[in-house]
Amino acid sequence: MRIGVIQASSQKGKNQLLYDCTRKAAAPWGHQAVNFGAFPEEEASWSYVETALSISLLLESQAVDFVVTGCSSGQGMMLACNSLPGVLCGYVPTPQDAFLFGRINGGNAASFPLGLGFGWLGELNLQYTLEKLFDGGFGVGYPPQEAERKSRDARLLQQLAAATKRPLAACLRGYPRDVVEKVFSRQIVTGYIASHGKRPLMGDM
């Protein structure tokens, strides 16, 4: 699995920590982590909404399989991601949340609170939470005696989300033009999609 790491500029000082923790948690499972920023040295500022659109592009193009993200509270990023095509994002502030989201809900993005409550030993909670996120198969169900029902419900949720949301190309035509142009100017994202994406994004735009 290829995991994209990308977070809003409000917490760009924690980008390297988020990437390092993700890489460490994912490596034992054979997953690869790719860092898209926002980096501390970046002059451009990326809101959680703009970052969520980048996440939708990465997942819809199949350039990555999963995204680790966050903002100051983690809530805004989760909400923005879930409003966009191709993204099913969980809010995972604790190892328990992350474990249950991965096993039961089987989404393709996880949002972390990188400011709220990130005090003394916050980096350890982040590391432990990421480790539990990748601790086993996604959408396999939990607890074991209810695994079949939980897995069935997770698949149903994904089907409902896919049926409810419009195709990305259609959405892009309706989004504010300045936002779309700014997000598409993020070369680290669009360049990676161009070289690793498996599905075209633009349709007949």
Secondary structure, DSSP 4 states (H G I P E B T S, - for coil): -EEEE---GGGGGGHHHHHHHHHHHHGGGT-EEEE----TT-SS---HHHHHHHHHHHHHTTS-SEEEEEESSSHHHHHHHHTSTT--EEE--SHHHHHHIIIII--SEEEEESSTT--TTHHHHHHHHHHHHTSS-TT--SSGGGHHHHHHHHHHHHHHHHHHSPPHHHHHHHS-HHHHHHHHT-HHHHHHHHHH-SS-S-TT-
